[in-house]
Amino acid sequence: MTPISAIRPATRTRLGQAILLALIAGAAHAEDVPDNSKDPSATLGTIIVTSEKRSEDVMNVPMSVGVIDADQLQNLHATQLADYAAYIPGLTISDGGAPGSASIGIRGISPLTATSTVATYIDETPIGSSSMYGDGGTAILDLLSNTFQSVEVLRGPQGTLYGASAMGGVIRYVTRAPDLAASSWNVGANMFSVAGAGDLGVGGHAGFSAPLVADKLALSVDFARQNTPGYIDNVQTGTKEQNGFWQRASRVALLWKASDDLSVTISAMDSKVDADSFSYVAIDPATLKPLYGKNKDDNYFAEPYEKAYGVYTATVNWNLGWADFVSATSYSRTDAHTNDDASSVYGPLGPLIGLPGPFLSEVFYHLRLYKTTQEFRLTSKEGDRIEWLVGAFGTRENSTQDQSLTAQFDDYSFIPGLNPLAQVGLPSTYKEYAAYGDLTYKFTGSFDVTAGVRWARNEQTFTELTSGAVTGTVDQPGSSAESVFTYSVSPRFHLNANTMIYARVATGYQPGGPNLALPGVPTQVDSSKLTSYEGGIKATLDDRRLTLDAAVYDVEWEKIQVPASINGVGYFTNGGTARSRGLEFSALYTPVAGLRLGLNGAYTDAVLTEDVPGIGGLDGDRLPNIPKWSTSATADYNFPLGNGWTGRLGGGLRYVGASTSGLTHAPNSLPQDSYTALDLNADVSNDRWTVRLFAKNVTDKRVYTNYIVRTNAVTGGIGAISGVPLAPRTIGVGFDLKY
């Protein structure tokens, strides 16, 4: 039986340079080192990155990396990835209707099954499941911005350094380290209105960092909470504003500097989202317009969504003199509960099982994931002709996914003899161990080549436990094991001190997994793999007033994991190939002191390159939820107000092109419209106080960023469509106080 979860289905010519206006969604570890030889507000600082697990100027990194820092996210009042994905070239989010419920794509590589194609990290720690049965493809980590320093987006396969599921790229949250030298604290709050909501939203945060023993031991604590009101009414039950939600995040970190060469950081992070119901609007299948008018849904059952993460880490950094050693240990837990109204899916079965008509049906999901990881890494010192890095990694996952399907009369009473219609348990385990390394050889002062390899082996177990009125009893195990080899090669050449060109060939993989051990069913589905070919240029021009970062790429995807069935038994197999070709660009320009202008964008042509019958795809079909074009422009102007106060005005315009909810020719695939949204923000600040104003989606653009199609179990056609709306106009005010 296919799991019930299958129903649920981001020169100096000033005039010429000004045309390139830019916000570089630029590079990883956002540490800005100003040029003190001139007004820092009139030039662009150096950004130091750790995307290749060593510190390096982003303009020297031979791959495409994007970053957005916590200050930018606070200016935008961004509380989830969907709020700012359009400001990062190549990043797409297929919004599931609540924070933490979405799928991520980078450079056109997004999940076609339940396994993620983009890895998520907090510092050194991988988050979420690598297994096919841990819901990694539709569950993401959405953190409130007060608990981290920046978000890094590594584009293209990162299989060598980051391993499983990093075939599209990596999203990495970078946290703040406790300060060993000085104490500081901060507190803030905000209040905002959402178009269509009757209540106000409120949020707050607080944090401090303090040395407990000067220069030896320091502690930091951060906490944030956000309550967002609902704006969607339920015409079926009469519930008003049913889609409100709250988010909470907290982090505690302890840094011990045992000596000048040895430090240990221990941290604990908690994150939770609790939505009363998903942000769905009922859509007319014939017209793709709202069935009952804007902001109306017709679910018979409440559809709450709740997810909690706990992440506990210990990281050791040891300077050995001749090399740097890192040990990163983590334990994480995920607990998610979801309810879904499946009446339009299974209700039509009524006449086929002896009922006079359709019935009501609700699905309950409960996912639990427990994950332990250990990584050891040794990195050579910089400056030699040869630089190297070697490491070892291991992880173990235990997950359970429980699903229950009800059968109920119109008065919500259970139907005797038919309830529960089905109960499914999917316990699974995933074990992986890997060894990796890379080496950089500097042929000259301006030309070098980095090559890396990784060998990994994973072993998995899985059991389908099924019972219920229409499914019978099943207790069927499965297991799998495979070894995977990935590599990368990156030559780079500095044309001069300010301009670099590079090429990169890299591979990545999406782990396979076990199928049910049944006649005619392959015992396992193998890893899905891809190879990426990339070329790019990075330049700093006009006396550090302009930075440019552009790349072109060709990604060849093979052995795509697709669903199949034999005699009604669902399983996964490998079949089909795809290709994603495109370009990305980003830039940042400071024409005058205090003013920064930005432009970035991406063109992505992601298509199947052969027929894939298992998912209804034909050669040339566009991959789902991937727009061909996406662009954004930003502007920020800082200016003095006097008496120690500074003002800032900012804004951003984001455009996301049209896409499809599924493969072009897949059954029930729907077109999704393009949209443009305007965000504005401003603040006044001094050394201690900041007062902010923000407005998201200023024009209150009404568009559905994702369609969720519920398939009629009898006809195979569309049973119902839920549209996930772009978040309505949100206007608010906030303050921050720091010391």
N, C-alpha and C positions, 0 to 999 in steps of 0.2 A: 504493500500500500504506500502511495506517496504521502509523506507527512502532511498533516493539516496545514502547516505553515505555508504551503505552496499557494494558499489563497491570498496571502499578503505579498501581494506580490513585492543647495561648492564649493672744425677750424674756428675760428673765432668769429665767423660771420653770424652775428647774433640773430638776425632774422631767420636764417636757415635753421639755427638751433632751436629757436622758439617754436618752430613747427613741430619739433619732437617733444614738446612739453612732457613732463614725466613724473610719475611716482614710481620709483623702482620698487617693485614688490620683492626686491633684491635679496639678500642672502642671509644666512642663518643667524648666528649668535649675535644679537643686535647690540653690540658694544660700539658706541660712537666715539672716535678719538679725533677731536677737532684740530684743525690747523691753526695754531696760535699766532702765526705770522701775520694774520689779517683777521678782520671781523669774522668770527665763526658763523654768524648768521648769513654771511655773503658767500660762503663756500660749503662744500660737501665734505664731511669727515670720512675717515676710513672705517669700514665695517668689517669687524673681525668675525670669522665664521668657524664653526666646528662641524660642518656637515660631513667632512671626511674623517671625523674622529680625531682631528688635531686642529689647533688654532691656525687660521690663515686668513689673509685679506680676501674678501669675496671676489675681488677683481682678478685674483690669481687662481680661483678654483675652476678646474676644467669640467664643469657641468653647470646646469641651470638650477639655481636655488632661489627661493622666494621667502620673504619674511614680513611679518607685520607684528609690531610690538604692542605691549599692553596699553600704552598711552594712546596709540591710534585706535585701539579697540574701545577704550573708554570714550574717546571723542565721538566715535560712531554709535555709542551705546550698543555695542555688539555683544550679545549673550550666547550666541551659537554660531557654528561655522557657516550656516546658511546666510547669516547677516553680512559676512565679509568675503565670501568665496569669490565673488565677481571682481574683487580688487586684486586678486592674485592670478596672473596669467596661467592658463592651462588647468586650473582647479575647477571641478564641477561638483555640485552637491545635488543629489536627488532627494528632496526633502520628504520625509515620511510623515510630517504633520506634528511633530513634537521634538524638543531638543533631545539629541541622542538617538533618534530614530531616522536614519538616512543612510544612503550609500554614497561613497566617494569615488570619483574618477579623476585621474590625472593623465593628460595627453590622450584622452579618448579611451583609456583602459579602465573600464568600470565593471563591477561584478555582473555576470550573467547567471550565476548560481549563488548559493548561500555563503561562499567563501570570499573573503575580502581580497581585493587586488591592490590595496594601499595599506601599508603598515602604519600603525600609530605608536608613538613613543612619548613617554615623559622622561626627559633627560636620557638616561641610559636604559630605561625600562620599556620593553614592548608591552602594549596593552591590548586586550581583546584576544579572541581565539584565532588560531591558525587552522583549526579543524573545519571540515565541511558541516559539522553538526553543532557548532558553537555559536551560530548566528552572526559570524563576523562580517558578512556582506551587507547586512542591513542595520548594524548597530555601531554607532560611532561615539567617541568621547567628546562631549561638549562641556568645556570648563568655563566658569566665570573668570573674566580677565584679571581680577584682583589677586588671583592665586598663582600667576605665572608671569614671566618676564617678556616672552615673545613666542610666536608660533612660526616654525620653520617648515617650508614645503620644499622637499627635494624631488625634482621632476625627473622622470625616467627611472628605469629599473635600478634598484639598489640591492640586488641579491648578494653581492660580494660582502658588503659590510653589515647589512641589516637583515638578510636572510629571507625567511618564508613570508609570502604575501606582499613583499615589497616590489612586485613586478611593475606596477604603475608608478610607484614612488613612495615617499614617506612623509607623514605629518608628524612633527616633533614639537611638543610643548617644552619650553626651556624655563626652568624655575629660578627663583632668586636664592642666592646663598646667604646664610646668616652673616652679619658683619661682626668681625672679631674686634674691631677698633672703636666703634661708636654706637650709641643707642639711637634708635629712631622709632617713631610710631606714626600711624596714620589712621584716619577715620573719615568716612564719607557716607553720603546718602543721596538718593535721587527719587524723584516723583515724576510720573509721566502719564499721558493719556493715549489711548489707542482708539483710532476711529472705529465707531460701532460698539465700543464697550461702555457700559454704564458706570463701571468702577475705575478708579485710578490705580495704576501700578506703582509699586514702591520697591526700593532696594536699599541695601546698606552693606558696608564693609568696614572692617577694622583689621589692623595688623601692627605688629611691632617686631623689632630685631634688637637684641641687646647682648653684649658680651657678659658672660657669667664669670669668666676668668679672663682678664685682659690678655688679648693676643693668643689665647689658648682655647677657650670654649665659648661658644655663642649659640643663642637660641632665637629662632624666629617663629612667629605664629601669624597666620592669616585666615580670615573668615569672611565669607560673602554670602548674601542671600538676595534673591530677586523674586518678587511676586508679580506675575503678568496676568492682567485680567482677560477673560474670554470675550468674544464678540460674535460667536456663531450660535444661533438659536435652533432648537430642535422642534420641527413642526409635528413630529410624531408623538413626542411625550410632553411637549410644552415647556421643556427645560430651557431657561434663558442663559445665554452666554456660557455654554457648556464646556468651552475649550480653554478655560483658564489653567495656568500651571505655575508651579514655583520651582526654583532651582536653589541649590545650596552647595557650597564648596568650602573646604577648609584644609589647611596644611600646617603641619608642625615639622620643623627641621632643627636638628642639633648638629653643629659643626665642631669637631675636636681637632685642633692642630697639635698633634702629638710632638712634632718637631718641625724644623724648617722644611724637611723633606717628606713628612708623612702627615696626612690628614684623613679623617673619617667623617662622613656625613650620613646621618640616620634621619629618615623622614617618614611621615605618615600622612597620607592624603585621603580625604573623603569627599565624594561628589554624589549628589542625588538630584534627580528630576522627578517631579510628581505632577502629571497632567490629569485633569478631570476627564478629558476626552481629547481625542486627536482633532486637529484643526482640519476638518473635512467639510466640504460643501457638496451637496447632492447635485449631480450633473445629468442633464438629459442626454441619453446616448445618441439621439437623432440629431441634435443641434450643437452639442457640447456647450450649451448655455446652462446657467443655474436652473435647476428644476423648479425651485420655489422662490426665486429671487436671490439677491446676493446675501451671503452669510446665513444660509439656511441648510440644515441637514435633516435627514429623516430616519436616523437609526432607531431601531426598536429598543436596543440595549445601550447602556452607557459603555463607552469605549475608553476606559482609563489606561494610562501608560505610566509605569513607575520603574525607574532603574536606579540602582545604587552601585557605586564603585568604591572599593577600598584598595589603596595601593601603599605598600610598605617596602621601603628600600634601605639598603646599606651600601655605601660606595666608599671604596678605599682608593686614595691617590698617593702613590709612593714614587718619589724621585730617587732613582737608583744611581744617579750620576751619569751613567752611560746610556740609560733609557728610562722611560716613565712607565710605571705599572699601574693598571686600573683593575680593580675587582668590583663588579656590580652585581648585587644580589637583590632579588625582589620576590615578593609574594603579593598577589592581587586576587581580589574576589569580585565577582559581578553577580548581581541578583536583579532580575527583570521580570515584571508581571505585566501582561497585556490582555485585554479583553477585546474581542472583535465581533461585530454583528455579522453573522454569516447567513442570515435568513435568505438573502437573494442568491446565495450559492447552493445551499443544501435544502432550503424550503421547498423548491419545486419537486423534490423527490417524493413528496407526500402521496400523490396518486399512485405511484409505483410501489408503495409499501402499505397500501390498504387504507390510506386516509382520504377523506373527501376532497382535500385541497392542500395547498402549501401550508407549511408550518413555520414557526419561528425557531431560530437556532442561534446559539452563541458559542464562540470558541474562547476558551481560557488557555493562556500560555504562561508557562513559568520556566525561566531559564536560570540556571545556576552554573557559574564557571569559577573554578579555582585554578590558579596558574602560578607556578614557581619557575624562576629563571636564575641562571648563574652565568656570568660572562667574565673571563679573564682576558686582559689585553696588555700587550707590551709594545711600546712605540719608541722608535729611535729618536735621538735628539736631532734638531734641525741644524742645517748648515753644511752637512757633509755632502759629498757627491752622490752618495747612495743613502736614501732614507727608506725605512721599512716599518712595517706594522704586522704583528701576528696576534691571533686570538683564538679562543675556544669558547663555545657557547653551548648551553644545555637548557632544556625546558621540559616541564611536564604539565599537562592540562587534564583536569577531570571536569566533565560537564554533564549536566542532565537537562533535558528539554522535555517538559511534560505538557501535553495538550489534551484538552477535553472538549467534546462537541455535544451540545445539548439538543433535545427535541422538545419543543414546548407549544402548547396551544396559544391562541390569540390572547387569552387572559394570563399568559405567562406561567400557567401551571404545567408541570412536566407530563409528557405523554407516556402513560403506562406501557411498559414493554419495549419502548423505543429509546428511553433515556437511561443512560447516556447513549447517544448514537454511536460514538466512538471515543475511546481513550487511547492515547499513544504516549509511550515513554521512550525516549531516545538517549540512554546513557552512553557516554563515549569517553575514550581516553586518547591523548596525543602525547607522544614522547619524541623529542628531537635532540640530537647532539650534532655539533658542527665544528669544523676548524677552518680558519680563514687567514688570509694575509695579503698584503700588497707591498710593492717595492717601487720606489721612484729612482730613476737613474737620470742624473743631470749631465747631458752630453756637453752643453755649454752653459754659460750664465743666462742664456735666453731660451734654451730649448731643453725640455726634459720629457720623459715618458713614464707614466705610472701604469703598472699592470697588477691586477689582483685576481685571486681565485678563492672559491669557497666550496667545500665539500660538506654535505649535510645528509643525515639519514633520519627519517621519521618512521615511527611504528605506531599504529593506531588500532583501537578496538571500538566496536559499535554494536549495539543490540537494539532491535526494534521490538518493543513490547506493546501489543495491540489487543484491545478487547472492546466489546460494544455490541449493540443490537444488530448493526449491519456489517461489521467488520470481522466478526468471529475473533478467535484468540490466536495470537501469533507471539512466539518467543523465538526470534531468529537472530543469531549473532553474525557478525562479520569482522574481518580483520584485514589489515594491509601493512605493507612495509615497502619502502623505496629509498634509494639513494639519489641525490641530486647534485650536479656539479654546475656552478655558475662562474662567470669570469667577467672582467672588465679591462679595457685598455684605453688610456687617455693620454695622447700626446698634446703638448701645449707649446706655443711659441710666442714669445714677447717681441712684438714688432718694435716697441720702444718701451720706455719706463711706464707709459700710461695706457698702452693698448696690447691686448692679448687675443690671440685666436687659438681655438682648441678643437679637437675632435674627440669623440668618445664612442666606443662600442661596448655595450654592456648587456648582460642577460639577467633575467629574473624568473621567478616561478611562483605559481599558486599551488600549494600542496594538494595532492589527490586525497583519496581516502577509501575506506571499505564500502562494499555493497553487501546486501543480504546474500548469504551462502545458499543460493537456490539454483536448480538446473537452468541452464541457458543464460544465467546472469553472470557477467564478469565479476570475479571476486573483488576487484578494486578498480577505481578510476585513477589513472596516472596523473601526475602533475601537469598542469597547463604551463607552457613556457613561452617566452618571447625573447627576441633580440632587438636591441635598439641601436640605431646609427644616428649620431648627433654631431653637428658642427656649430660652433658659435663664436661670437666676438664680444669682448668686454673692453670698454674704453672709458677713461676719465679725461675730459677735455675742458678747454676754456678756463685754465687756472683753477680747476676743481669746482667749476660751476655746473658742469654737466656730466652725468654718468649715463652710459648706454650699455644695455645688455640684450643681445639678440641671439636666437638659436633656431636652427631648422632640424627636423628629425624625421626618421622613418622607423616605425616600430612594427615588427613582423611577429604576429601572435599565432601559435600553433597548438594543436592538441587541446582545443577549447573544451572545457567540461560542460556537457549538455545532458538534460534529462532524457530518459527513454523508458519504455515499458514493455513487458512481456506478460500476456494474459492478465493484464490489470495490475501487475506488480511494477512499481516504479523503482528506478535505479538511475545511476549516473554512468556516463561513458565519455570517451574522448572522441571528438569529431569536429572537423571544420577548422578553418584558418581565418584570420582577420589581419587587417593592416591599418595603422594610424599614421598619417603623414601630416605635418603641419609646421607652423612657425610660431614663435613667441617673441615679444619684445617688451622691454620696460626701460624707462628712463626717468631721471630726476634732474630738474633744471632750476637754478637760482639766478634769475635775471638781475635782481636787486637784493640788497640786504633784507632779510626777513621774509621774502616771498619764495615759496617753493611750489612749482607747478609740475604736474605729472600726467603722464599718459602711459598706459600699458595695454596689451591686447594679445589675443591668440587666435590663430586659424587652425582648426582641427578637422581633418577629413578621415573619419574612422569608419571603416566599412568591412563587411565580410568579403573574403576573397574566394569563397566557394560556397555552394549550397550547404546548409546545415538543417536537415529536415527535423531533427529532434526539437528545435526551438522555432521552427517555422520560418527560417531565414533563407534568403536566396543570395547568390553571388551579387555583390554590389549594394546590399542593404546597409543602411546606416546603423551604427550601433546605438542602443537606446540611451536617451537622456544626455546626449553629447551635442551641443550646439556647434555649428561650423565656425561662427564668429562670436567672440566676446571681447569687449573693450571696457576700459574705465579711464576717466580723467579726474584729477584731483587738484585742489589748490589750497594752500595754507599761507596765511600772512600773519606774522607776528610783529607787533609794534609797541613802542613804549607809551605808557599813559602818564608817567610821572609818579613821584613819591614811592618808587620801588615797585609799581604795578606795571604789568604787561598785558596787552590785549592780543587776542588771536581770533581770526576769522577763517573758517575752513568749509570745504564742501567737496562732494564727490558725485560724479555721474557715472552710473554703471549700466552697461548694455549687455544683455544675454540673448543670443540668437535663438531661432526656432530649433526644435528638436522633436523626437518622437518618443512616446512612452515605452515602445518596444522596437524590435527590429522592423524595418519598413514593411515587409510583407508578412510579418507574424500575425496570427489571428488576434484580433482585438487590440492591435497596436493603434495608438491615437496620436494625432499631431498636437504638439505643444507650442504655443505662441511665443514669439520673441517679446522682450519688454525692455523698457528703459526706466530707471528709477533714480531720483535725485535725493541726496542726503546732505544736510547742512548742519554745521556745529560752530560754536563760538565759546570762548571763555575769557575770563580776566583772572590774573593770578599774581601773587607775590611769593616771597620765600616760603610762606606757610599756607596761604589760602588759595584755593582755586574754585571759582564758581562757573559752572558749565551750563550751556544751553544746547540742545540737540533736537534734530528733526530727521526722522528716517522716512523714506518714501514720501517726500513732501507733497507730491501731486496725488497721492493716494491711488497709485496705479493698481487697477484690478486685473489680475491675470492669475492663471493657475500654473504653478511651476512644475507640478507633477500630477499625473492622473493615475489613480489606483483602480484597476479594473477587477471587478469580482465576477468570476466566470460561473455561469449557470451549470451546475453539475449534470443536468439532464441533456441540455442542448449543446453545451460547449460554447455558446454565444455569450454575449455580455449580459450579466445579471444586474449589475449596477456599476456606476462610476462615481468615485469620490475624487474631487479635485482639491489639491492642497494649494490654498491661495498664498500669493506673496503677502508677507506681513503688512497689514494696513498702515496708514500714516500714524507715526508715533512721535509725539512732541513732549519734551520734558526738560526738567531743570535739575541740577545736582550740585553738590559741593564736595570738596576734599580739604581736609586739614591735616597737615603733617608737621612733624617737629623732629 
